[in-house]
Amino acid sequence: MKIWTSKYRNHWLSPYVILKSVCFWEQDEDRIYNLTDEPNNPYDRWVKILDPICKGIQWFLDRVHPRWTYVRLDPWDTWSFDHTLADIILPGLKQLQATKHGAPHTDDEDVPEYLRSHMAQPKENEWDTDSLWFMRWDWILSEMIWAFEQKVTDDADSKFFDHSECGDEKLPWNKDGQYVSKIKYDREGHAAWQARKDNGFRLFGKYYEALWD
């Protein structure tokens, strides 16, 4: 697999930014942004003139300097495509958790009881985020990361199998041809581990469109 991708492009130049730079003598920026409700604001006319010009420049630059992405898949990349994608997703999730600047809405049902909204401190305003808003998202991201860490580790489930009593026997068969396993298996621990991993993948799918910085 080969992946090359450029930075996101933003070619928009606001008329207000142009006016703010050109009209350096204007001390009151609110006049430029028309926040003073001033009748016949002289800057309104220039905004109307500059707006189509700015849109034309953006249209041109979007076409001559677009964002590009190239992906090449080799046949072996899809032999175990879940593992191939996990190698890409895991470092991405870790970087997102380390550099994120916000958090999306999350459902209480996806987090432990102590992080749910009814456990948060009272909000000053109804539209405010509660005191646990960002902690819920951190917890969900951590569960995603843990699940993908298990995926990229080939022997992640080996801790549930104890081979210490197998000795040097080459085959676990007795003299009567019956299968005799001396491997100790932690069935309950393995089931709990698998359930947590499945939930991490479920959260990844549910909040896929919330994976932004």
N, C-alpha and C positions, 0 to 999 in steps of 0.2 A: 504494500500500500504506500502511495505517495500522496501527500496533501500539501498544497501551497495555497495560502489565502492572504489577501492584503488587508490593510486596515479598513475600517468603515470610513466611507467618504461623506463629508458634509460640505457641500459647495454653496450653501445658502449664506448670502451676505445681506443683512437686514438694512433697509433704508435708514433706520434710526441709528445704527452703528456708523454709517457713512456721515450722517448729519452731525453726530456727536464728535467725530474726528475733524470734520471740515469747519464746523461752527465753534471753534475753540474759544471764542470770546463769550459764548453763552455760559453764564454761571449757574443758571437754573436748569438742570437736566430734565426736570419735570415738564418744562415747556416743550422740549424736543419730543418727549414721549407722550405729549398731550395729556398729562395727568392733572393739569391745573384747571381744566374746563374753561379755558380762555376762549372767548368768542373770536372767530377769525384768526386763529393761531397761524402765524406765517409759515410754520414748519409743516402744517398739514398739507399745504399745496405741494411742497417738495417731496413729501412722502408719497403722494399720489403719482408724481412724475417718476420718482426713482423706483417704485415698486415693480412696474413691468420690466424695467431695465435689469433689476436684480434677478427677477424670475428668468429673463432671457439668458443671463450669465450662468445661472444655475443649470438651466436646460442644456446649454452648450457644454459645460464642464462635466455634467453627469454622463455625457456621451463620449467625450474625448478622454476622460479620466475616471472610468467607472471602477467600482470595487470588483475584483476578480477572485475566483476560487477555482482551483484545479484539483480534482481527485482522480487518482488512478488506482483501481483495485486489481490485485493479482488473484489468480484462481485459488491459491491457498488461504487468502484472507477470509473466504467464506466457508472454509472447512469447519471452523468453529467461530462463526461470526460474532457470537455473544462474547467470546474471549477477546477477539480483535477489537470490538467496540469498547469493551471494559478498559483496555489499555489506554484508550484515548479519553474516555469519560472520567476516569478516576482522577488524573492530574487536573483536569478541567474543573471538577467539583471542588478540589482542594484549593485551587487558585481563587475560585469564586467565593468560597467561604472566607478566605483571607483578605480579599480586596473589596467585597461588596459594600455598597453605600446605602442600601435600603432592604426592605423585606416585603414580600407580597402578603395578601390575606391568606391565612391558613385555617383549616377547620379544627375545632377542638377535638374531634374524634381521632385525629392523627397524632396527637401528642399525649403524654402522660397527664394524669389528673392535676398534678401540681403546676402545670404550665397552661392550663385552660383559662379562658377569659374570665370566668367567674371567680378565679383565684387572684386576679390582678387587683391592684389598688384602684380606688374610685377615680374616674376620669374627671378632669376639670370641665371639659366640653364634650358633648356627645360625639363630635367628629374627630376627636383626638384618638390616636392609637393608645392601647392600654399598655401598662408597664411590662407586660410579658410578650408583647408583639414580636420583638426581635429575638427573644430567647426561644420562642416556638420555632421560628425559621431556622435558627442555629441548630436546634435539636433535630429537625427534619433533615437538614443538610448532613449532619453528622451520621444519621442513620443511612442515608444514601451512600455516603463515603464508606462506611463500615461494610455495607453489602458489596460494593464493588471491590473493596480490599479482599474480601473473601473470594470473590470471583477470579481475581488475577493471581491468587495464591493456589498453586496446583494441589497442594496437600493440606488445604485449610481444614478439612474434616478429619485429618489423621488423628487428632487428639481424642476422638471418640472410639478408636480401635486400639486395643492393647494386645500386642503380639508377644509379650514377654514370656509366656508359657509355651510358645510353639516349639522352642528348642531348635534342633537341627533337622527335624523331619522335613523331607522333601515334599511329601504329599500327606494331607490330613485324612488318610484312610486307615481303618483297622484291618486286622487279618481276615475278617469276614467280608471285606469289601464295602463296609459301611462308612459314610462320611462322618468324621469326628473333628469338629472345629474346636480348637483351644483358644481362639481369638475372643477376647472379651469385648463386648459391644455396648456402648452407652446409648441405648435406643432413645431414652427420654431427652438426654442432652443433645443428641443429634437432631431430634425433631424440633426442639426449641431453637437450635442454631439455624435450621433450615427455615423455620417460620419467621425468624427475625430477618433473615436474608431476603425472603420473599416479600416481606413488608417494605424493606428498603427499596427494592425494585418497583414495588407498587407506588411508593411515594415519588420515585423518580418519574414514572409515567404520569401520575396525577399532576405533579407540579412542573412538568417539562417546560411549559410556556412561562413559568415564573423564574427560570434560570437566567436571570439578567443581573447586571451589576448596577 
